[in-house]
């Protein structure tokens, strides 16, 4: 297997910096996800690792081997594309075997590898079919099988599930995770879907405008985002952001949002907080950390309770999505379905202050 190292990797297209000074180490057997909005540079970074794009500057190492000037076919990688890229006139068997035939692998080895990969992916009965006779999920598995038979050091996957319907995407996602555990091949996976990133990655790289914003485990990103972009990108529904002021009173810090006040737990504050006293900040709270006071998982106190108008309630089964108004501020909350909330009525809600966030309004960096 292999590790992948990117050092000061940069790619520019005319005056546009697609990837800006990217430094990243992908460990052996790791499943690493690059995630971010369209145009953030994630696919360009993947294509540079594959050799399909030439780096403007920086170095790419695969297994301690510098591969900047190595052709794609000699990098010992296999890439799975968004559009499957199957040959329509070939059978499933021939599609999976094609790359091995080009490399002049002996026929008995080709047959063995293709059969093993087909059995692994549940394609054993479909080897004589052509792509037009397959469903979208089956075509995606053929594309995966074609990569697996190569026995590469690194898998590169560029949004491989985006063409599947929602149900099949969830199913194939689980299959990919199991497949990675079984094969243990280092994998770099690109997606714009933060749910895919959270459920699949050992680590996640969040990108924006060509820059790496944060690299961490899924729960590390969720619990400790370094800035407002990461905080808003990770999590569904996204985090509520409220313009407020930080005020110190009798040694404690209060978030003063005008229409409500809540107190920061002492466990969250530090020595350098005095510079934010009286300053404008952005207060962040996730929808799942807002509770109906009547069924709150957090003990209600005057320090963590707010009164809000319930605008709209959307029953979602086990939970209810509630749209709330507090003065000039709008909040989204996901509440247990046991709630007795009533639309167009003021009700009390409890915030889990241990899980809230405060950001510097000017830099958008996390204060805690």
VENPEFEN-V524748 format. One record per residue. N is the residue number from 0. RES is the residue in one small letter. SS is DSSP state (helix for helix, strand for strand, loop for the rest). Layout:
n: <N | N>
res: <RES | RES>
ss: <SS | SS>
This chain:
n: <0 | 1 | 2 | 3 | 4 | 5 | 6 | 7 | 8 | 9 | 10 | 11 | 12 | 13 | 14 | 15 | 16 | 17 | 18 | 19 | 20 | 21 | 22 | 23 | 24 | 25 | 26 | 27 | 28 | 29 | 30 | 31 | 32 | 33 | 34 | 35 | 36 | 37 | 38 | 39 | 40 | 41 | 42 | 43 | 44 | 45 | 46 | 47 | 48 | 49 | 50 | 51 | 52 | 53 | 54 | 55 | 56 | 57 | 58 | 59 | 60 | 61 | 62 | 63 | 64 | 65 | 66 | 67 | 68 | 69 | 70 | 71 | 72 | 73 | 74 | 75 | 76 | 77 | 78 | 79 | 80 | 81 | 82 | 83 | 84 | 85 | 86 | 87 | 88 | 89 | 90 | 91 | 92 | 93 | 94 | 95 | 96 | 97 | 98 | 99 | 100 | 101 | 102 | 103 | 104 | 105 | 106 | 107 | 108 | 109 | 110 | 111 | 112 | 113 | 114 | 115 | 116 | 117 | 118 | 119 | 120 | 121 | 122 | 123 | 124 | 125 | 126 | 127 | 128 | 129 | 130 | 131 | 132 | 133 | 134 | 135 | 136 | 137 | 138 | 139 | 140 | 141 | 142 | 143 | 144 | 145 | 146 | 147 | 148 | 149 | 150 | 151 | 152 | 153 | 154 | 155 | 156 | 157 | 158 | 159 | 160 | 161 | 162 | 163 | 164 | 165 | 166 | 167 | 168 | 169 | 170 | 171 | 172 | 173 | 174 | 175 | 176 | 177 | 178 | 179 | 180 | 181 | 182 | 183 | 184 | 185 | 186 | 187 | 188 | 189 | 190 | 191 | 192 | 193 | 194 | 195 | 196 | 197 | 198 | 199 | 200 | 201 | 202 | 203 | 204 | 205 | 206 | 207 | 208 | 209 | 210 | 211 | 212 | 213 | 214 | 215 | 216 | 217 | 218 | 219 | 220 | 221 | 222 | 223 | 224 | 225 | 226 | 227 | 228 | 229 | 230 | 231 | 232 | 233 | 234 | 235 | 236 | 237 | 238 | 239 | 240 | 241 | 242 | 243 | 244 | 245 | 246 | 247 | 248 | 249 | 250 | 251 | 252 | 253 | 254 | 255 | 256 | 257 | 258 | 259 | 260 | 261 | 262 | 263 | 264 | 265 | 266 | 267 | 268 | 269 | 270 | 271 | 272 | 273 | 274 | 275 | 276 | 277 | 278 | 279 | 280 | 281 | 282 | 283 | 284 | 285 | 286 | 287 | 288 | 289 | 290 | 291 | 292 | 293 | 294 | 295 | 296 | 297 | 298 | 299 | 300 | 301 | 302 | 303 | 304 | 305 | 306 | 307 | 308 | 309 | 310 | 311 | 312 | 313 | 314 | 315 | 316 | 317 | 318 | 319 | 320 | 321 | 322 | 323 | 324 | 325 | 326 | 327 | 328 | 329 | 330 | 331 | 332 | 333 | 334 | 335 | 336 | 337 | 338 | 339 | 340 | 341 | 342 | 343 | 344 | 345 | 346 | 347 | 348 | 349 | 350 | 351 | 352 | 353 | 354 | 355 | 356 | 357 | 358 | 359 | 360 | 361 | 362 | 363 | 364 | 365 | 366 | 367>
res: <x | x | x | x | x | x | x | x | x | x | x | x | x | x | x | x | x | x | x | x | x | x | x | x | x | x | x | x | x | x | x | x | x | x | x | x | x | x | x | x | x | x | x | x | x | x | x | x | x | x | x | x | x | x | x | x | x | x | x | x | x | x | x | x | x | x | x | x | x | x | x | x | x | x | x | x | x | x | x | x | x | x | x | x | x | x | x | x | x | x | x | x | x | x | x | x | x | x | x | x | x | x | x | x | x | x | x | x | x | x | x | x | x | x | x | x | x | x | x | x | x | x | x | x | x | x | x | x | x | x | x | x | x | x | x | x | x | x | x | x | x | x | x | x | x | x | x | x | x | x | x | x | x | x | x | x | x | x | x | x | x | x | x | x | x | x | x | x | x | x | x | x | x | x | x | x | x | x | x | x | x | x | x | x | x | x | x | x | x | x | x | x | x | x | x | x | x | x | x | x | x | x | x | x | x | x | x | x | x | x | x | x | x | x | x | x | x | x | x | x | x | x | x | x | x | x | x | x | x | x | x | x | x | x | x | x | x | x | x | x | x | x | x | x | x | x | x | x | x | x | x | x | x | x | x | x | x | x | x | x | x | x | x | x | x | x | x | x | x | x | x | x | x | x | x | x | x | x | x | x | x | x | x | x | x | x | x | x | x | x | x | x | x | x | x | x | x | x | x | x | x | x | x | x | x | x | x | x | x | x | x | x | x | x | x | x | x | x | x | x | x | x | x | x | x | x | x | x | x | x | x | x | x | x | x | x | x | x | x | x | x | x | x | x | x | x | x | x | x | x | x | x | x | x | x | x | x | x | x | x | x | x | x | x | x | x | x | x>
ss: <loop | loop | loop | strand | strand | strand | strand | strand | strand | strand | strand | strand | strand | loop | loop | strand | strand | strand | strand | strand | strand | strand | strand | strand | strand | strand | loop | loop | loop | loop | strand | strand | strand | strand | strand | loop | loop | loop | loop | loop | loop | helix | helix | helix | helix | helix | helix | helix | helix | helix | loop | loop | loop | loop | loop | loop | strand | strand | strand | strand | strand | strand | loop | loop | strand | strand | loop | loop | loop | loop | loop | helix | helix | helix | loop | loop | strand | strand | strand | strand | loop | loop | loop | loop | loop | loop | loop | loop | loop | loop | strand | helix | helix | helix | helix | helix | helix | helix | helix | helix | helix | helix | loop | loop | loop | loop | helix | helix | helix | helix | helix | helix | helix | helix | helix | helix | helix | helix | helix | helix | helix | loop | loop | loop | loop | loop | loop | loop | loop | strand | helix | helix | helix | loop | loop | helix | helix | helix | helix | helix | helix | helix | helix | helix | helix | helix | helix | helix | loop | loop | loop | loop | loop | strand | strand | strand | strand | strand | loop | loop | loop | loop | loop | loop | loop | helix | helix | helix | helix | helix | helix | helix | helix | helix | helix | helix | helix | helix | helix | helix | helix | helix | helix | loop | loop | strand | strand | strand | strand | strand | strand | loop | loop | helix | helix | helix | helix | helix | helix | helix | loop | loop | strand | strand | strand | strand | strand | strand | loop | loop | strand | strand | strand | strand | strand | strand | loop | helix | helix | helix | helix | helix | helix | loop | loop | loop | strand | helix | helix | helix | helix | helix | helix | loop | loop | loop | loop | loop | loop | strand | strand | strand | strand | strand | strand | strand | strand | strand | strand | loop | loop | strand | strand | strand | strand | strand | loop | loop | loop | loop | strand | strand | strand | loop | loop | helix | helix | helix | loop | loop | helix | helix | helix | helix | helix | helix | loop | loop | loop | strand | strand | strand | strand | strand | strand | loop | helix | helix | helix | strand | strand | strand | helix | helix | helix | loop | loop | loop | loop | loop | loop | loop | loop | loop | strand | strand | strand | strand | strand | strand | strand | strand | strand | strand | strand | loop | loop | loop | strand | strand | strand | strand | strand | strand | strand | strand | loop | loop | strand | strand | strand | strand | strand | strand | strand | strand | loop | loop | loop | loop | loop | loop | loop | loop | strand | strand | strand | strand | strand | strand | strand | loop | helix | helix | helix | loop | strand | strand | strand | strand | loop | loop | loop | loop | strand | strand | loop | loop>
